[in-house]
Protein backbone atom coordinates (compact mmCIF):
# COMPACT_ATOMS: atom_id res chain seq x y z
CA UNK A 1 0.00 0.00 0.00
CA UNK A 2 2.87 2.35 0.82
CA UNK A 3 4.32 1.85 -2.67
CA UNK A 4 0.94 2.60 -4.26
CA UNK A 5 0.56 5.74 -2.18
CA UNK A 6 4.06 6.88 -3.15
CA UNK A 7 3.33 6.25 -6.81
CA UNK A 8 0.09 8.21 -6.57
CA UNK A 9 1.87 11.11 -4.90
CA UNK A 10 4.53 11.10 -7.60
CA UNK A 11 1.88 11.05 -10.34
CA UNK A 12 0.05 13.95 -8.69
CA UNK A 13 3.28 15.89 -8.35
CA UNK A 14 4.10 15.35 -12.02
CA UNK A 15 0.59 16.42 -13.04
CA UNK A 16 0.94 19.65 -11.09
CA UNK A 17 4.39 20.34 -12.51
CA UNK A 18 2.99 19.88 -16.01
CA UNK A 19 0.07 22.21 -15.29
CA UNK A 20 2.45 24.88 -14.01
CA UNK A 21 4.79 24.59 -16.99
CA UNK A 22 1.97 24.71 -19.52
CA UNK A 23 0.40 27.68 -17.73
CA UNK A 24 3.72 29.54 -17.66
CA UNK A 25 4.22 28.96 -21.38
CA UNK A 26 0.75 30.34 -22.17
CA UNK A 27 1.31 33.40 -19.98
CA UNK A 28 4.77 34.11 -21.39
CA UNK A 29 3.59 33.78 -24.98
CA UNK A 30 0.94 36.43 -24.25
CA UNK A 31 2.92 38.81 -22.06
CA UNK A 32 6.59 37.89 -22.24
CA UNK A 33 8.85 36.54 -19.52
CA UNK A 34 9.69 39.83 -17.83
CA UNK A 35 6.11 41.10 -18.17
CA UNK A 36 4.62 38.17 -16.28
CA UNK A 37 4.62 37.58 -12.54
CA UNK A 38 4.64 34.31 -10.63
CA UNK A 39 1.15 35.29 -9.44
CA UNK A 40 -0.05 35.41 -13.05
CA UNK A 41 1.33 31.95 -13.69
CA UNK A 42 -0.34 30.65 -10.54
CA UNK A 43 -3.71 32.08 -11.60
CA UNK A 44 -3.35 30.56 -15.07
CA UNK A 45 -2.54 27.18 -13.52
CA UNK A 46 -5.37 27.45 -10.98
CA UNK A 47 -2.90 27.13 -8.11
CA UNK A 48 -1.83 29.22 -5.15
CA UNK A 49 1.42 31.13 -5.54
CA UNK A 50 2.93 29.13 -2.68
CA UNK A 51 2.22 25.88 -4.55
CA UNK A 52 4.40 27.02 -7.45
CA UNK A 53 7.32 27.59 -5.11
CA UNK A 54 7.02 24.01 -3.89
CA UNK A 55 7.95 22.87 -7.39
CA UNK A 56 10.03 25.72 -8.78
CA UNK A 57 12.02 28.11 -6.58
CA UNK A 58 12.21 30.88 -9.20
CA UNK A 59 10.68 31.99 -12.49
CA UNK A 60 14.00 31.18 -14.16
CA UNK A 61 13.71 27.61 -12.89
CA UNK A 62 10.31 27.35 -14.59
CA UNK A 63 11.80 28.55 -17.88
CA UNK A 64 14.66 26.07 -17.63
CA UNK A 65 12.20 23.24 -16.92
CA UNK A 66 10.06 24.20 -19.91
CA UNK A 67 13.03 24.18 -22.27
CA UNK A 68 14.20 20.85 -20.89
CA UNK A 69 10.78 19.20 -21.01
CA UNK A 70 10.06 20.20 -24.59
CA UNK A 71 13.56 19.55 -25.85
CA UNK A 72 13.88 17.73 -29.16
CA UNK A 73 17.06 15.99 -28.03
CA UNK A 74 15.56 12.74 -26.64
CA UNK A 75 13.32 12.25 -29.66
CA UNK A 76 16.07 13.00 -32.16
CA UNK A 77 18.55 10.79 -30.30
CA UNK A 78 16.14 7.88 -30.52
CA UNK A 79 15.55 8.50 -34.23
CA UNK A 80 19.26 8.89 -35.03
CA UNK A 81 19.99 5.60 -33.27
CA UNK A 82 17.22 3.78 -35.16
CA UNK A 83 18.38 5.16 -38.52
CA UNK A 84 22.11 4.82 -37.92
CA UNK A 85 22.63 2.32 -40.76
CA UNK A 86 19.88 3.64 -43.05
CA UNK A 87 21.16 5.32 -46.25
CA UNK A 88 20.69 9.10 -46.44
CA UNK A 89 18.20 9.04 -49.31
CA UNK A 90 15.85 7.10 -47.01
CA UNK A 91 16.84 8.51 -43.62
CA UNK A 92 16.98 12.23 -44.32
CA UNK A 93 13.29 12.47 -45.35
CA UNK A 94 12.32 10.71 -42.11
CA UNK A 95 14.59 12.91 -40.00
CA UNK A 96 13.38 16.09 -41.69
CA UNK A 97 9.72 15.21 -41.21
CA UNK A 98 10.10 14.21 -37.56
CA UNK A 99 12.14 17.32 -36.78
CA UNK A 100 9.67 19.64 -38.50
CA UNK A 101 6.63 18.01 -36.88
CA UNK A 102 8.16 18.26 -33.42
CA UNK A 103 9.16 21.88 -34.01
CA UNK A 104 5.68 22.77 -35.20
CA UNK A 105 4.15 21.14 -32.11
CA UNK A 106 6.41 23.41 -30.07
CA UNK A 107 5.83 26.57 -32.12
CA UNK A 108 4.80 28.68 -29.08
CA UNK A 109 8.00 27.63 -27.29
CA UNK A 110 10.07 28.35 -30.40
CA UNK A 111 8.67 31.87 -30.48
CA UNK A 112 9.25 32.32 -26.76
CA UNK A 113 12.85 31.14 -26.97
CA UNK A 114 13.55 33.43 -29.93
CA UNK A 115 12.10 36.45 -28.14
CA UNK A 116 13.46 35.88 -24.65
CA UNK A 117 16.87 34.40 -25.34
CA UNK A 118 17.82 37.18 -27.74
CA UNK A 119 17.90 39.39 -24.62
CA UNK A 120 19.17 36.77 -22.15
CA UNK A 121 22.60 35.87 -23.45
CA UNK A 122 23.57 33.50 -20.67
CA UNK A 123 20.33 31.53 -20.98
CA UNK A 124 20.79 31.47 -24.75
CA UNK A 125 24.26 29.99 -24.29
CA UNK A 126 22.92 27.26 -22.01
CA UNK A 127 20.15 26.50 -24.51
CA UNK A 128 22.69 26.19 -27.33
CA UNK A 129 24.97 23.94 -25.31
CA UNK A 130 22.27 21.63 -23.94
CA UNK A 131 19.76 21.46 -26.78
CA UNK A 132 20.84 22.90 -30.13
CA UNK A 133 24.43 21.71 -30.40
CA UNK A 134 23.78 18.11 -29.27
CA UNK A 135 21.06 17.71 -31.94
CA UNK A 136 23.41 19.29 -34.49
CA UNK A 137 26.21 16.88 -33.55
CA UNK A 138 23.89 13.87 -33.77
CA UNK A 139 23.01 14.67 -37.36
CA UNK A 140 26.61 15.56 -38.23
CA UNK A 141 27.84 12.22 -36.84
CA UNK A 142 25.28 10.41 -38.98
CA UNK A 143 26.44 12.30 -42.09
CA UNK A 144 30.11 11.66 -41.24
CA UNK A 145 29.59 7.92 -41.48
CA UNK A 146 28.25 8.16 -45.01
CA UNK A 147 30.93 10.61 -46.08
CA UNK A 148 33.44 7.97 -44.96
CA UNK A 149 31.62 5.37 -47.04
CA UNK A 150 31.65 7.64 -50.10
CA UNK A 151 27.87 7.86 -50.25
CA UNK A 152 28.09 11.59 -49.52
CA UNK A 153 30.74 13.87 -50.89
CA UNK A 154 33.28 15.38 -48.48
CA UNK A 155 31.89 18.45 -46.75
CA UNK A 156 31.64 20.11 -43.36
CA UNK A 157 28.96 17.89 -41.88
CA UNK A 158 28.41 20.13 -38.86
CA UNK A 159 27.52 23.05 -41.14
CA UNK A 160 25.44 20.76 -43.37
CA UNK A 161 23.45 19.54 -40.38
CA UNK A 162 22.86 23.12 -39.26
CA UNK A 163 21.70 24.01 -42.78
CA UNK A 164 19.00 21.33 -42.76
CA UNK A 165 17.83 22.30 -39.29
CA UNK A 166 17.90 25.97 -40.28
CA UNK A 167 15.72 25.47 -43.34
CA UNK A 168 13.06 23.74 -41.29
CA UNK A 169 13.34 26.14 -38.37
CA UNK A 170 12.81 29.24 -40.52
CA UNK A 171 9.60 27.78 -41.93
CA UNK A 172 8.24 27.04 -38.45
CA UNK A 173 9.08 30.61 -37.46
CA UNK A 174 7.72 32.29 -40.56
CA UNK A 175 4.60 30.16 -40.99
CA UNK A 176 3.56 29.21 -37.46
CA UNK A 177 5.09 31.84 -35.17
CA UNK A 178 5.06 35.03 -37.27
CA UNK A 179 1.72 34.26 -38.96
CA UNK A 180 2.90 33.54 -42.48
CA UNK A 181 0.38 30.74 -42.84
CA UNK A 182 -2.38 33.37 -42.85
CA UNK A 183 -0.65 35.45 -45.55
CA UNK A 184 0.82 32.78 -47.82
CA UNK A 185 -0.31 29.28 -46.82
CA UNK A 186 2.18 26.49 -47.53
CA UNK A 187 1.44 22.88 -46.76
CA UNK A 188 3.67 21.12 -44.28
CA UNK A 189 4.27 18.37 -46.83
CA UNK A 190 5.54 20.89 -49.37
CA UNK A 191 7.90 22.43 -46.81
CA UNK A 192 9.38 19.15 -45.61
CA UNK A 193 9.62 17.50 -49.02
CA UNK A 194 11.22 20.51 -50.69
CA UNK A 195 13.68 21.13 -47.86
CA UNK A 196 14.89 17.55 -47.72
CA UNK A 197 15.07 17.34 -51.52
CA UNK A 198 17.22 20.48 -51.71
CA UNK A 199 19.42 19.15 -48.95
CA UNK A 200 19.86 15.67 -50.42
CA UNK A 201 20.51 16.67 -54.00
CA UNK A 202 23.22 18.99 -52.78
CA UNK A 203 25.17 16.44 -50.72
CA UNK A 204 24.79 13.11 -52.51
CA UNK A 205 27.99 12.04 -54.25
CA UNK A 206 27.83 11.63 -58.05
CA UNK A 207 27.27 8.04 -59.18
CA UNK A 208 30.48 6.09 -59.50
CA UNK A 209 31.47 5.02 -63.02
CA UNK A 210 30.39 1.46 -63.71
C-alpha positions in Angstrom: 0.0 0.0 0.0 2.9 2.3 0.8 4.3 1.9 -2.7 0.9 2.6 -4.3 0.6 5.7 -2.2 4.1 6.9 -3.1 3.3 6.2 -6.8 0.1 8.2 -6.6 1.9 11.1 -4.9 4.5 11.1 -7.6 1.9 11.1 -10.3 0.0 14.0 -8.7 3.3 15.9 -8.4 4.1 15.4 -12.0 0.6 16.4 -13.0 0.9 19.6 -11.1 4.4 20.3 -12.5 3.0 19.9 -16.0 0.1 22.2 -15.3 2.4 24.9 -14.0 4.8 24.6 -17.0 2.0 24.7 -19.5 0.4 27.7 -17.7 3.7 29.5 -17.7 4.2 29.0 -21.4 0.8 30.3 -22.2 1.3 33.4 -20.0 4.8 34.1 -21.4 3.6 33.8 -25.0 0.9 36.4 -24.3 2.9 38.8 -22.1 6.6 37.9 -22.2 8.9 36.5 -19.5 9.7 39.8 -17.8 6.1 41.1 -18.2 4.6 38.2 -16.3 4.6 37.6 -12.5 4.6 34.3 -10.6 1.2 35.3 -9.4 0.0 35.4 -13.0 1.3 31.9 -13.7 -0.3 30.6 -10.5 -3.7 32.1 -11.6 -3.3 30.6 -15.1 -2.5 27.2 -13.5 -5.4 27.5 -11.0 -2.9 27.1 -8.1 -1.8 29.2 -5.2 1.4 31.1 -5.5 2.9 29.1 -2.7 2.2 25.9 -4.6 4.4 27.0 -7.5 7.3 27.6 -5.1 7.0 24.0 -3.9 7.9 22.9 -7.4 10.0 25.7 -8.8 12.0 28.1 -6.6 12.2 30.9 -9.2 10.7 32.0 -12.5 14.0 31.2 -14.2 13.7 27.6 -12.9 10.3 27.3 -14.6 11.8 28.6 -17.9 14.7 26.1 -17.6 12.2 23.2 -16.9 10.1 24.2 -19.9 13.0 24.2 -22.3 14.2 20.8 -20.9 10.8 19.2 -21.0 10.1 20.2 -24.6 13.6 19.6 -25.9 13.9 17.7 -29.2 17.1 16.0 -28.0 15.6 12.7 -26.6 13.3 12.3 -29.7 16.1 13.0 -32.2 18.6 10.8 -30.3 16.1 7.9 -30.5 15.5 8.5 -34.2 19.3 8.9 -35.0 20.0 5.6 -33.3 17.2 3.8 -35.2 18.4 5.2 -38.5 22.1 4.8 -37.9 22.6 2.3 -40.8 19.9 3.6 -43.1 21.2 5.3 -46.3 20.7 9.1 -46.4 18.2 9.0 -49.3 15.8 7.1 -47.0 16.8 8.5 -43.6 17.0 12.2 -44.3 13.3 12.5 -45.4 12.3 10.7 -42.1 14.6 12.9 -40.0 13.4 16.1 -41.7 9.7 15.2 -41.2 10.1 14.2 -37.6 12.1 17.3 -36.8 9.7 19.6 -38.5 6.6 18.0 -36.9 8.2 18.3 -33.4 9.2 21.9 -34.0 5.7 22.8 -35.2 4.2 21.1 -32.1 6.4 23.4 -30.1 5.8 26.6 -32.1 4.8 28.7 -29.1 8.0 27.6 -27.3 10.1 28.3 -30.4 8.7 31.9 -30.5 9.3 32.3 -26.8 12.9 31.1 -27.0 13.5 33.4 -29.9 12.1 36.5 -28.1 13.5 35.9 -24.7 16.9 34.4 -25.3 17.8 37.2 -27.7 17.9 39.4 -24.6 19.2 36.8 -22.1 22.6 35.9 -23.4 23.6 33.5 -20.7 20.3 31.5 -21.0 20.8 31.5 -24.7 24.3 30.0 -24.3 22.9 27.3 -22.0 20.1 26.5 -24.5 22.7 26.2 -27.3 25.0 23.9 -25.3 22.3 21.6 -23.9 19.8 21.5 -26.8 20.8 22.9 -30.1 24.4 21.7 -30.4 23.8 18.1 -29.3 21.1 17.7 -31.9 23.4 19.3 -34.5 26.2 16.9 -33.5 23.9 13.9 -33.8 23.0 14.7 -37.4 26.6 15.6 -38.2 27.8 12.2 -36.8 25.3 10.4 -39.0 26.4 12.3 -42.1 30.1 11.7 -41.2 29.6 7.9 -41.5 28.2 8.2 -45.0 30.9 10.6 -46.1 33.4 8.0 -45.0 31.6 5.4 -47.0 31.7 7.6 -50.1 27.9 7.9 -50.3 28.1 11.6 -49.5 30.7 13.9 -50.9 33.3 15.4 -48.5 31.9 18.5 -46.7 31.6 20.1 -43.4 29.0 17.9 -41.9 28.4 20.1 -38.9 27.5 23.0 -41.1 25.4 20.8 -43.4 23.4 19.5 -40.4 22.9 23.1 -39.3 21.7 24.0 -42.8 19.0 21.3 -42.8 17.8 22.3 -39.3 17.9 26.0 -40.3 15.7 25.5 -43.3 13.1 23.7 -41.3 13.3 26.1 -38.4 12.8 29.2 -40.5 9.6 27.8 -41.9 8.2 27.0 -38.5 9.1 30.6 -37.5 7.7 32.3 -40.6 4.6 30.2 -41.0 3.6 29.2 -37.5 5.1 31.8 -35.2 5.1 35.0 -37.3 1.7 34.3 -39.0 2.9 33.5 -42.5 0.4 30.7 -42.8 -2.4 33.4 -42.8 -0.7 35.4 -45.5 0.8 32.8 -47.8 -0.3 29.3 -46.8 2.2 26.5 -47.5 1.4 22.9 -46.8 3.7 21.1 -44.3 4.3 18.4 -46.8 5.5 20.9 -49.4 7.9 22.4 -46.8 9.4 19.1 -45.6 9.6 17.5 -49.0 11.2 20.5 -50.7 13.7 21.1 -47.9 14.9 17.5 -47.7 15.1 17.3 -51.5 17.2 20.5 -51.7 19.4 19.1 -49.0 19.9 15.7 -50.4 20.5 16.7 -54.0 23.2 19.0 -52.8 25.2 16.4 -50.7 24.8 13.1 -52.5 28.0 12.0 -54.3 27.8 11.6 -58.0 27.3 8.0 -59.2 30.5 6.1 -59.5 31.5 5.0 -63.0 30.4 1.5 -63.7 
